[in-house]
């Protein structure tokens, strides 16, 4: 795998998801802000460029038979995976986390007032993500599947009512950025999901669930921003009537 200072973060992860752990360990956002080059992120975060590139190459070259090459999947298959794996996860975990977080905030919010803000942020995220996923499932994803079907059948697709696929994609990416920022705030408020000394079991479990939720969201957004969306834009240019 060739990685240089000019390589784009999101494209590196799209090519090999094993590199995501290296970016994460260096606090580099590879999903919402994956359009930056290695040089840009290293300069901004004062990271040694050569060391980062060496770590990325080493990670990419490790053997992992369990990893999936999402970059090679058809877009309809990738969409089905996103819906069944990540959309379903978000819906399920929201229902699990909210009662835990509400309880912890009620019991411990006096000694740890940051819990009130965490609760507020996650509640906002749950509402926004639910609406966001429905827009994808009802509008954007069906159109991308139409594009994929047209390609497979060597046909042309009709222009969508929203003009071009780039329009809803830009809206989805904007909403991804909003959620990315929201969870950065949650991570800061929880000291990267580190429970305090007086935390009870419920408190600790809640932080673990929040951390897992954020990690899944990163992978979820990565698959869309760095793989699905760019390919949908290119595919539309090939199969939609001008």
ZIFENLIN-V9472 format. One record per pair of residues at least 12 apart in sequence whose ideal C-beta (glycine too) atoms are under 6 Angstrom apart, sorted by the first residue. I is the first residue (numbers start at 1). J is the second residue. D is the distance in whole Angstrom. If there is no record, write none. Layout:
# ZIFENLIN-V9472
I J D
I J D
This chain:
# ZIFENLIN-V9472
1 60 4
3 53 5
3 56 5
3 57 6
5 38 5
5 39 4
5 49 6
6 37 6
7 38 5
8 37 6
9 30 5
9 34 5
9 36 5
10 34 2
10 35 6
10 226 4
13 30 5
13 222 6
14 71 5
14 226 4
14 227 5
16 60 4
18 59 5
18 60 6
18 64 6
19 56 5
19 59 5
19 60 5
22 55 5
22 56 5
22 59 5
26 47 6
28 41 5
31 218 5
31 221 4
31 222 4
31 225 6
32 176 5
32 177 5
32 180 4
34 225 6
34 226 5
70 227 6
71 227 6
75 144 6
75 148 5
75 231 6
76 145 5
76 148 5
78 228 6
79 141 5
82 223 6
86 220 4
87 133 5
89 216 6
90 129 6
93 213 5
94 126 4
97 209 5
100 206 4
101 119 5
101 122 6
101 206 6
104 202 6
104 203 5
104 206 5
105 119 5
114 189 5
117 189 6
118 186 6
118 189 5
121 182 5
121 185 6
121 186 5
125 179 6
125 182 5
132 175 5
140 168 5
143 160 5
144 232 5
147 235 5
147 236 6
147 239 6
150 239 4
151 239 5
156 239 6
156 241 5
157 239 5
157 240 5
159 240 6
165 232 5
165 236 5
166 233 6
169 229 5
176 221 5
183 214 5
190 207 6
193 207 5
193 211 4
195 207 5
